[in-house]
Amino acid sequence: MLASSRTARRIAPVLIVVASLATSLAACGAQGQTPAPPAALTPTDATVSGGALRGSVEDGVRIFKGVPYAQAPVGDLRWRPPQPAKAWTGVREALAFGPDCMQNRVGWDDTQTRLPVSEDCLTLNVWAPKDAAKAPVMVWIHGGGYVMGSGSQPVFDGAALARRGVVVVSFNYRLGRFGFFAHPALDAEHPDEPKANYAFMDQIAALSWVKANIAALGGDPGRVTIFGQSAGGGSVAQMMLIPQARGLFQQVIAQSGGGRDVWPLLATDRPGKVSAEAIGVAFADKAGAKDAAALRALPAAKLLGKLDLLNMEEATFSGPVVDGRLVTGSAVEGFAAGRQARVPLLIGANSDELGIIPGFLKGMFAGKTIAQLGLPEDKLLAIYGSKSALNNDMPSDATFVEPAHALAGLAAKGRQPVWTYSFGYVVEAKRKDWRGAPHSGDLGFVFDTLGKLKDPPSPADQAVARRWADAWAAFAKTGDPGWARYDPATDQRMTVTNDGAALAATPDRIRALGALRDAQGR
């Protein structure tokens, strides 16, 4: 669930393996296609813009799965903005998740579903309290490095949050080359349409569907909180900056989403700068596709290639693109310019995001991180105090922790309501292996789904999950997670450890690292 960036991809093999292993260790085992509910469950009906739906009620929660929010982006709609879902006749069964979007899965990552993959994947899922009416809404954007993942992963089950009085929505969006792709032949077809960032367009389409339909499912379209982790956290930060997303949400939670990502321009003639179009041409040439028709005729499997979290295929895959219309730069750049939506923001990261890198690899990985960041090693050593501290802490700080701190500070200085956190609780079964919470180690706590983890949770683990999920639900309901707003002058964040939770000062090294990056333009 790693937030993707051009810089990150150059050092991706180690970082992505580690982050994904953290996810694999933290999340649930594989599950297959959800069957129709047993007879004991009560059916429930609703009518949305596409037609009538039939879902189920389980333990006081209405559940609707696999609801299309846009047409299948296939044929002539491949690499086009999502189009509104077509209406259906009769009652559509909404009892099973739809297919995941096209992606490669790796055997060691059991956080993923075992659902089929398809280009016809633009569906969403809803969990709502049985008698909800104008309840606050939480819309989840999944992570996965923009190449993997789905809204139907078991750890993202929304039932526990829904039982706290909120409506929860998850959805799929296009991934990899299906979600991010540019080519001059495609760009020339519809010059007035946004280009390249089809995954972000899907996210906007899903939010638009929620605004138009969530009232029919018990939600309040005027009280929508978007939340996401890793690439999903990066996505919600971009949603704050994209004009087309304005008015589709009223609050934001960004979990381990980075914010200083360096993405390629759509097109450029600047020396030494590779454009997304040039990357797309390199792929098309390799695939033997010379025009738009040939590109759209390529089998989905050929587009997918070997692209996954282990192999980001930098020469032929751009990831998100600075297109000048949807995406104008990094989140930090946008916040510094004051372009973000001024909505309540809850933002933070885990205490040891990349801490489970094997010890023998830490020095190598830290060295590569320093080289790619372009920061003076002597100044970094002065910040961290020793080589071992730099190797242990700097990669996590630079990738996730410091960018979250930077975004919080920029938002708060603009008088935007901001709350910050550092999540460091480790489930008791992992305390011999982890010194802090790794990347994705918070997900079972946010959704209160620790029971779906590989290791049975202890009563203490469950108590922390209840409180953390309560905080997320409280933020959705009231715009306040239950602790003091962030003040850059005191620079304190809610800090969760194995010993409890309390406001504590941001470590000096995070502030110093941010000052160095700002001074160096990194």
C-alpha positions in Angstrom: 0.0 0.0 0.0 2.9 2.2 -0.7 2.4 5.8 -1.9 3.9 5.9 -5.4 6.3 8.6 -6.7 8.9 8.9 -9.5 11.6 9.2 -6.9 10.3 6.4 -4.8 10.2 4.1 -7.9 13.9 4.5 -8.4 14.5 3.0 -5.0 11.4 0.9 -5.1 12.7 -2.7 -4.9 13.6 -2.5 -1.3 11.1 0.0 -0.1 8.1 -1.6 -1.7 9.0 -5.1 -0.6 9.4 -3.9 3.0 6.2 -1.9 3.0 4.3 -4.7 1.4 5.7 -7.2 3.9 4.5 -4.9 6.7 1.1 -5.0 5.2 1.2 -8.8 4.7 2.2 -9.2 8.4 -0.4 -6.8 9.6 -3.5 -7.8 7.6 -5.8 -10.6 7.1 -5.5 -13.8 5.2 -6.9 -14.4 1.7 -10.6 -14.6 1.1 -12.5 -15.4 -2.0 -15.5 -14.1 -3.7 -18.2 -13.2 -1.2 -21.1 -15.6 -1.4 -24.7 -14.7 -1.3 -25.8 -14.1 2.3 -27.2 -17.0 4.2 -31.0 -17.3 4.6 -30.8 -15.9 8.2 -29.8 -12.5 6.8 -32.5 -10.1 6.0 -32.7 -8.6 2.5 -32.8 -4.9 2.1 -33.7 -2.7 -0.9 -32.7 0.7 -2.0 -33.0 2.7 -5.2 -30.1 4.7 -6.6 -29.5 6.5 -9.9 -28.9 3.3 -11.8 -32.0 1.5 -10.5 -33.1 -0.8 -7.7 -30.6 -2.6 -5.5 -31.0 -5.6 -3.1 -28.5 -5.9 -0.4 -28.5 -7.6 3.0 -28.7 -6.7 6.7 -26.2 -8.3 9.0 -25.9 -7.5 12.7 -27.7 -4.2 12.3 -25.8 -3.1 9.2 -27.2 -2.7 5.7 -24.6 -3.9 3.2 -24.6 -3.3 -0.6 -21.7 -4.7 -2.6 -20.5 -4.4 -6.2 -22.6 -1.4 -7.1 -21.4 0.2 -10.4 -20.5 3.9 -10.1 -19.3 4.2 -13.7 -19.4 2.3 -17.0 -16.8 -0.3 -17.6 -13.7 1.5 -19.0 -13.2 -0.9 -21.8 -13.0 -0.7 -25.6 -13.3 3.0 -26.6 -13.6 4.0 -23.0 -10.1 2.7 -22.1 -8.0 5.7 -21.2 -11.1 8.0 -21.1 -12.6 9.8 -18.2 -15.2 7.5 -16.4 -18.7 7.7 -17.8 -21.8 7.5 -15.7 -23.1 4.0 -15.0 -25.8 2.8 -17.2 -29.2 2.1 -15.7 -30.4 -1.4 -15.2 -33.8 -3.0 -15.3 -35.3 -5.0 -12.4 -33.6 -5.4 -9.1 -29.8 -5.7 -9.1 -28.3 -8.1 -6.6 -25.8 -6.2 -4.5 -24.6 -9.2 -2.4 -21.1 -9.8 -3.7 -18.1 -7.7 -4.4 -17.3 -6.9 -8.0 -14.0 -7.9 -9.6 -10.8 -6.1 -8.5 -9.2 -3.8 -11.1 -6.5 -5.2 -13.3 -3.3 -5.9 -11.2 -0.7 -8.5 -10.6 -0.7 -10.2 -7.3 2.3 -11.7 -5.5 2.1 -14.8 -3.5 3.6 -13.4 -0.3 1.1 -10.6 0.0 -2.0 -12.1 1.6 -3.6 -8.7 2.2 -5.3 -8.9 -1.2 -8.5 -10.6 -2.1 -8.7 -13.6 -4.4 -11.5 -12.0 -6.4 -11.1 -12.1 -10.2 -9.5 -9.1 -11.9 -11.1 -7.2 -14.8 -11.1 -3.9 -16.6 -14.8 -3.9 -15.7 -14.1 -3.0 -12.1 -15.5 0.4 -11.2 -17.8 -0.6 -8.4 -18.3 0.5 -4.8 -19.5 -1.0 -1.6 -21.7 0.5 1.2 -22.1 -0.4 4.9 -24.8 1.7 6.6 -26.5 1.5 10.0 -29.9 -0.2 9.6 -32.0 2.8 10.5 -29.6 5.5 9.3 -31.0 8.8 8.0 -28.6 11.6 7.1 -25.7 9.9 8.9 -22.2 11.1 8.3 -20.4 9.4 5.5 -16.8 8.0 5.3 -15.4 7.2 1.9 -12.3 5.0 1.9 -9.6 5.2 -0.8 -7.4 2.1 -0.7 -3.6 2.1 -1.1 -1.4 -0.2 -3.0 1.2 1.9 -4.7 -1.3 2.8 -7.4 -0.8 -0.7 -8.9 -2.5 -3.0 -6.5 -5.3 -3.3 -4.0 -9.1 -2.9 -3.9 -12.0 -1.6 -1.8 -13.0 -5.1 -1.0 -10.0 -6.3 1.0 -11.2 -8.0 4.2 -9.4 -5.6 6.5 -11.4 -2.7 5.0 -14.8 -4.2 6.0 -16.9 -1.2 7.0 -19.3 -2.9 9.4 -17.6 -2.1 12.7 -17.4 1.6 11.7 -21.0 1.6 10.5 -22.1 0.3 13.9 -20.7 3.5 15.3 -23.3 5.5 13.4 -21.5 6.3 10.1 -22.1 5.2 6.5 -18.9 3.7 5.0 -18.1 3.5 1.3 -15.2 1.7 -0.3 -14.5 1.5 -4.1 -12.1 0.3 -6.8 -10.3 2.6 -9.2 -8.1 1.9 -12.2 -4.5 0.9 -11.4 -1.2 0.7 -13.2 -1.2 1.5 -16.9 -5.0 1.4 -16.9 -5.1 4.2 -14.3 -2.1 6.3 -15.3 -1.1 6.4 -19.0 -0.2 9.1 -21.5 0.5 8.9 -25.2 0.4 11.7 -27.9 -2.1 9.7 -30.0 -4.5 9.4 -27.1 -4.0 13.0 -26.1 -4.9 14.2 -29.6 -8.2 12.3 -29.7 -10.1 14.4 -27.1 -8.0 17.5 -26.5 -10.5 19.0 -24.1 -10.6 16.0 -21.8 -8.2 15.6 -18.8 -5.5 13.2 -19.5 -3.3 10.5 -17.9 -4.6 10.5 -14.3 -7.6 8.2 -14.9 -7.4 6.7 -11.4 -7.9 10.2 -9.9 -10.8 10.7 -12.3 -12.3 7.4 -11.1 -12.0 8.6 -7.5 -13.8 11.9 -8.4 -16.5 9.9 -10.1 -17.0 7.7 -7.1 -17.3 10.8 -4.9 -19.8 12.2 -7.3 -21.8 9.0 -7.1 -21.8 9.3 -3.3 -23.0 12.9 -3.4 -25.9 12.0 -5.7 -26.9 8.7 -4.1 -25.8 8.3 -0.5 -29.0 9.9 0.9 -30.9 6.9 -0.5 -28.6 4.7 1.6 -29.0 6.6 4.8 -26.1 9.0 4.4 -25.8 12.8 4.4 -24.1 14.0 1.2 -23.2 17.2 3.0 -21.1 15.4 5.6 -18.6 13.3 3.7 -15.2 12.5 5.1 -12.7 11.0 2.7 -9.9 8.8 4.2 -7.1 6.8 2.8 -3.8 5.2 3.5 -0.5 5.1 1.6 -1.4 5.7 -2.0 -4.9 6.3 -0.8 -3.5 8.9 1.7 -1.7 10.5 -1.2 -4.9 10.4 -3.2 -7.0 12.2 -0.6 -4.3 14.9 -0.4 -4.6 15.4 -4.1 -8.4 15.4 -3.9 -7.9 18.5 -1.6 -6.1 20.2 -4.5 -8.1 19.1 -7.5 -10.7 21.7 -8.4 -13.1 19.1 -9.8 -13.3 17.4 -6.4 -14.4 20.6 -4.6 -17.7 20.2 -2.8 -17.6 16.4 -2.9 -16.3 16.1 0.7 -16.2 18.2 3.8 -13.4 16.5 5.8 -10.2 14.6 5.1 -8.1 11.9 6.9 -4.7 11.2 5.3 -2.9 8.2 6.7 0.8 7.6 5.8 0.2 9.3 2.5 3.5 11.1 1.9 3.2 14.5 0.2 6.5 15.4 -1.3 6.1 13.1 -4.3 7.9 13.9 -7.5 5.9 12.9 -10.6 6.6 13.4 -14.3 5.1 16.2 -16.4 2.6 15.1 -19.0 4.8 16.5 -21.7 8.0 18.5 -21.6 10.9 19.6 -23.7 13.1 20.4 -20.7 16.5 18.8 -21.0 17.0 15.9 -18.7 13.2 15.6 -17.9 11.3 12.6 -19.0 7.6 13.1 -19.7 4.8 10.8 -19.1 4.1 10.9 -22.8 7.6 9.7 -23.6 7.2 6.9 -21.1 3.9 6.0 -22.8 5.6 6.0 -26.2 8.3 3.7 -24.9 5.7 1.2 -23.7 3.7 1.5 -27.0 6.8 0.9 -29.0 7.7 -2.1 -26.9 4.2 -3.5 -27.3 4.1 -2.8 -31.1 1.2 -0.3 -30.9 1.6 2.7 -33.2 -1.7 4.5 -32.8 -4.6 4.9 -30.4 -6.6 2.1 -32.0 -3.8 -0.3 -31.6 -3.2 0.7 -28.0 -6.9 0.1 -27.2 -6.8 -3.3 -28.9 -3.9 -4.5 -26.8 -5.1 -7.4 -24.5 -5.4 -6.4 -20.9 -2.7 -8.9 -19.9 -0.2 -7.3 -22.2 -0.9 -3.9 -20.6 -0.5 -5.4 -17.2 2.9 -7.0 -18.1 5.0 -7.5 -15.0 3.9 -4.3 -13.4 3.5 -4.8 -9.6 4.8 -3.6 -6.3 8.1 -5.5 -6.9 8.6 -4.2 -10.4 7.3 -0.7 -11.2 8.8 -0.8 -14.7 10.1 2.8 -14.5 10.9 3.0 -18.2 7.3 2.3 -19.3 5.1 3.3 -16.3 4.8 6.8 -15.0 2.4 6.5 -12.1 0.6 9.8 -11.4 1.3 12.6 -13.8 1.6 16.4 -13.4 -0.9 17.2 -16.2 -1.6 20.8 -15.2 -5.3 20.3 -14.9 -6.0 17.7 -12.3 -2.5 17.5 -10.8 -0.3 20.5 -10.7 2.5 19.2 -8.4 3.2 17.6 -5.1 0.8 18.0 -2.1 3.4 20.1 -0.3 3.7 22.5 -3.2 0.0 22.8 -3.4 -0.5 23.4 0.3 2.4 25.9 0.3 0.6 27.9 -2.4 -2.7 27.7 -0.4 -4.6 25.8 -3.1 -6.0 23.1 -0.9 -9.6 22.8 0.2 -9.8 24.4 3.7 -11.6 21.6 5.4 -10.9 19.8 8.7 -7.8 17.6 8.3 -6.7 14.7 10.4 -3.2 13.6 9.2 -0.3 11.5 10.5 1.8 8.4 10.0 3.0 5.3 11.9 5.9 5.4 14.2 8.2 3.0 12.3 6.8 2.9 8.8 9.8 1.1 7.2 11.3 -0.2 10.4 11.1 -3.9 9.5 13.7 -3.5 6.8 16.2 -6.3 7.6 19.2 -4.9 9.5 21.7 -5.9 6.8 19.8 -3.9 4.2 19.2 -0.7 6.3 22.5 1.0 5.4 22.1 0.2 1.7 18.5 1.5 1.7 19.3 4.6 3.6 22.2 5.4 1.2 19.9 5.0 -1.8 17.3 7.2 -0.1 19.9 9.9 0.6 21.1 9.8 -3.0 17.6 10.1 -4.5 16.6 12.9 -2.1 19.7 14.8 -3.0 20.3 15.8 0.6 23.8 16.3 2.0 24.7 13.3 4.1 26.8 15.3 6.5 23.8 17.5 7.4 21.6 14.4 7.8 24.1 12.8 10.1 24.1 16.0 12.1 20.3 15.7 12.5 20.3 12.0 13.4 23.4 12.0 15.5 24.8 8.6 14.3 24.9 6.4 11.3 22.8 3.7 12.9 20.1 6.2 13.9 20.1 7.6 10.4 19.8 4.1 8.9 17.0 3.1 11.3 14.9 6.3 11.1 15.6 8.5 8.1 13.9 6.4 5.4 10.6 6.2 7.3 10.8 9.9 8.3 11.6 11.1 4.8 9.0 9.0 3.0 6.0 9.3 5.3 6.4 11.1 8.7 8.0 14.4 7.7 5.7 15.0 4.7 2.7 14.5 7.0 4.2 17.0 9.4 4.9 19.5 6.6 1.3 19.3 5.3 -0.1 19.7 8.8 2.1 22.8 9.4 1.2 24.4 6.1 -2.5 23.8 6.6 -2.6 25.0 10.2 -0.7 28.2 9.3 -3.5 28.9 6.9 -6.0 28.7 9.8 -7.3 25.3 8.6 -8.5 23.0 11.4 -5.8 20.3 11.7 -5.3 17.3 14.0 -2.1 15.2 13.9 -1.1 11.8 15.2 1.7 9.3 15.4 0.4 5.7 15.6 2.9 3.4 17.3 0.9 0.7 19.0 2.1 -2.8 18.1 -0.1 -5.9 18.6 1.1 -8.0 21.3 1.9 -11.0 19.0 4.4 -8.8 17.1 6.3 -7.1 19.8 9.3 -9.3 19.6 9.7 -8.5 15.9 8.6 -4.8 15.6 9.9 -1.8 17.6 7.0 0.3 16.3 4.0 0.3 14.1 5.1 -0.5 10.5 3.5 0.7 7.3 -0.2 -0.4 7.2 0.1 -1.6 10.8 -2.8 0.8 11.7 -5.4 -0.5 9.3 -7.0 -3.1 11.5 -7.3 -0.5 14.2 -8.9 2.2 12.0 -11.5 -0.3 10.8 -11.7 -2.2 14.1 -11.1 -5.4 12.1 -8.2 -6.9 14.2 -10.2 -10.2 14.2 -9.4 -10.6 10.5 -5.6 -10.5 11.2 -3.4 -13.6 11.0 -2.6 -13.3 14.6 -5.5 -13.4 17.1 -5.6 -10.0 18.9 -5.3 -9.8 22.6 -7.9 -8.0 24.8 -5.4 -5.0 25.0 -5.1 -4.9 21.2 -8.9 -4.9 20.9 -9.3 -2.1 23.4 -6.9 0.1 21.4 -8.7 -0.8 18.2 -12.0 0.3 19.7 -10.6 3.6 20.8 -8.9 4.3 17.5 -11.9 3.4 15.4 -14.0 5.6 17.8 -11.7 8.5 17.1 -12.1 8.1 13.3 -15.9 7.8 13.6 -15.9 10.9 16.0 -14.0 12.9 13.4 -16.5 11.9 10.7 -19.4 12.9 13.0 -18.1 16.1 14.6 -14.9 17.2 12.8 -12.9 16.5 16.0 -11.2 13.1 16.8 -11.1 13.9 20.5 -7.8 15.6 21.1 -6.4 19.1 20.8 -6.1 20.8 17.4 -2.6 21.0 16.0 -0.7 24.2 16.8 2.6 24.8 14.9 3.8 26.9 17.9 3.7 23.9 20.3 4.0 21.3 17.6 2.4 18.4 19.5 0.7 15.4 18.0 -1.4 12.6 19.5 1.1 9.9 20.1 -0.1 6.3 20.5 2.4 3.7 22.0 2.1 0.4 23.7 2.0 2.3 27.0 -1.0 4.6 26.1 -1.9 7.7 24.2 -1.1 11.3 24.9 -0.1 14.6 23.2 3.6 14.7 22.8 6.1 17.0 20.9 7.1 16.1 17.4 10.7 14.8 17.5 13.4 17.4 16.8 14.7 15.3 14.0 11.4 15.6 12.1 11.5 19.4 12.3 15.1 19.6 11.3 14.6 17.2 8.4 11.7 19.3 7.1 13.8 22.5 7.4 16.6 20.9 5.5 14.3 19.7 2.7 12.6 23.1 2.4 16.0 24.7 2.2 17.2 22.3 -0.5 13.9 22.3 -2.4 13.4 18.6 -1.8 
